Amino acid sequence: MVLVFKLWLAKLLWSGLIESNFVPPENIRVLRDLTRYRKKLIHSLHL
């Protein structure tokens, strides 16, 4: 999933749709943080 996102960002950068210093909006940053936290919790349950 992370690779897909990185490739998508690279494609947007290459096509000139975003600048290299792109910072996503706060709602996207919050969503990313929650997704990382969820993944960490799920991983900790399987140990």
C-alpha positions in Angstrom: 0.0 0.0 0.0 2.8 2.4 0.9 4.5 1.7 -2.5 1.3 2.4 -4.4 1.0 5.8 -2.6 4.7 6.7 -3.3 4.3 5.8 -6.9 1.1 7.9 -7.1 2.9 10.9 -5.5 5.8 10.5 -7.9 3.4 10.5 -10.8 1.8 13.7 -9.6 5.1 15.3 -9.1 6.4 14.2 -12.5 3.3 15.5 -14.3 3.6 18.9 -12.5 0.4 18.6 -10.6 2.1 19.1 -7.2 5.3 20.9 -6.1 8.2 19.0 -4.6 7.5 20.7 -1.2 3.9 19.4 -1.1 2.4 19.2 2.4 -1.0 17.5 2.5 -4.0 19.2 4.1 -4.4 18.7 7.8 -7.4 16.2 7.4 -5.2 14.0 5.2 -2.3 14.1 7.8 -4.7 13.2 10.5 -6.1 10.3 8.4 -2.5 9.1 7.8 -1.7 9.2 11.5 -4.9 7.3 12.4 -4.1 4.7 9.7 -0.5 4.2 11.1 -1.9 3.9 14.6 -4.5 1.4 13.5 -1.8 -0.7 11.7 0.4 -0.6 14.8 -2.5 -1.8 17.0 -3.4 -4.6 14.7 0.3 -5.7 14.5 0.6 -5.7 18.2 -2.4 -8.0 18.5 -0.7 -10.6 16.3 2.5 -10.8 18.3 
